[in-house]
Amino acid sequence: MSLCIVFLGMYIGFFFLFLLNQKKKKVQFKLVYQYPRLFKMLSWILFLFSFYLLTLKYGLSIGFISWWVFATPTIFLLIVLNNPMQAKLNK
């Protein structure tokens, strides 16, 4: 159960950072763009909380490595799901 909370916390944190760095501002996430510092701080708190849960469960060294193991596919999944993949036509 704690691994699901860790994955969800990291995904939400990365999603907030992705929204704040996105060039096309979407209207449906207006609150994120009104308070960018708040959501950056919230995403870092989520990262630290997920790191804390992993180190609490597995210890410091294994918790640190497992955080990076969870972070890598989470970032990749976020990029793949949110960026439309389209082939560029060469003229």
C-alpha positions in Angstrom: 0.0 0.0 0.0 2.8 2.4 0.8 4.4 1.8 -2.6 1.1 2.8 -4.3 1.1 6.0 -2.2 4.8 6.7 -3.1 4.1 6.1 -6.8 1.0 8.3 -6.7 2.8 11.1 -4.8 5.6 11.1 -7.2 3.3 11.1 -10.3 1.3 14.0 -8.9 4.5 16.0 -8.1 5.9 15.4 -11.6 2.6 16.2 -13.1 2.5 19.6 -11.3 6.0 20.4 -12.5 5.1 19.3 -16.0 2.1 21.6 -16.0 4.1 24.6 -14.8 6.8 24.1 -17.4 4.4 23.5 -20.3 4.4 26.2 -23.0 0.7 25.7 -23.9 -1.3 26.8 -20.9 -4.5 24.8 -20.5 -7.6 26.5 -19.2 -8.7 23.6 -17.1 -5.6 23.9 -14.8 -6.0 27.6 -14.2 -5.4 27.3 -10.5 -1.9 25.8 -11.1 -0.9 28.8 -13.2 -2.3 31.3 -10.7 -0.2 30.0 -7.8 3.0 28.5 -9.4 5.1 28.8 -6.2 2.5 27.0 -4.2 2.4 24.1 -6.6 6.1 23.9 -6.9 6.4 23.7 -3.2 3.6 21.1 -3.0 5.4 18.9 -5.6 8.6 19.1 -3.7 6.8 18.2 -0.5 5.3 15.2 -2.3 8.8 14.1 -3.5 10.2 14.4 0.0 7.2 12.5 1.5 7.6 9.7 -1.0 11.3 9.6 -0.3 10.6 9.5 3.5 8.2 6.6 3.1 10.7 4.6 1.1 13.5 5.2 3.5 11.3 4.4 6.4 10.4 1.1 4.9 13.7 0.0 3.4 16.4 2.1 5.0 18.4 5.1 3.7 20.5 3.6 1.0 17.9 1.2 -0.5 15.2 3.8 -0.1 17.3 6.4 -2.1 17.9 3.9 -4.9 14.3 2.7 -4.9 13.1 6.4 -5.2 15.2 6.8 -8.3 14.0 3.5 -9.7 10.4 4.7 -9.2 11.1 8.2 -10.5 12.6 7.1 -13.9 9.5 5.2 -15.3 7.2 7.8 -13.7 8.8 10.6 -15.6 8.8 8.5 -18.8 5.1 7.6 -18.4 4.2 11.2 -17.8 6.1 12.4 -20.9 4.6 9.7 -23.1 1.0 10.2 -21.9 1.0 14.0 -22.1 3.0 14.7 -25.3 1.3 13.7 -28.6 3.7 11.6 -30.6 3.4 12.6 -34.3 5.8 11.9 -37.1 7.2 15.0 -38.8 6.9 15.1 -42.5 10.0 16.0 -44.4 9.5 18.3 -47.3 
